[in-house]
């Protein structure tokens, strides 16, 4: 599954902060990078507007999460729709947004959608499960004594 995330839709859904947008974007990207890496997910966060010169491009972030900025005159929604429409397997794409118009368009193209709150809750609940340590089998003294008695009996009275 590949995720397209409507970046500003996600930011504005969870915050009413007076922090600069650049700072909010960086926080979001850092959080999602860690979550996607831990859960082995792949996706792209798409922001409206051209990339600012003081920000790194999507290429400056390691996979599994790419960062994209819609071209001048293009919205993030249009960028996402273009990508879903051009994909040969849209059923393997999930778009994360609360924008009802975008949801309707993605579904008409065969893609899946997920609301921002459900997606974030799912990221939070999906933890990488740690494997239980491999335990060496241990025998009890009682079982060892029982086996020893069987062995000794067979030595004294071998079966023919």
Secondary structure, 3 states (H helix, E strand, C coil): CEEEEEHHHHHHHHCCCCCCHHHHHHHHHHHHHHHHHHHCCEEEEEECCCCCCCCCCHHHCCCCEEEEECCCCCCHHHHHHHHHHCCCCHHHEEEECCCHHHHHHHHHCCCEEECHHHHHHHHHHCCCCCCCCCCCCCCCHHHHHHHHHHHHHHHHCCCC
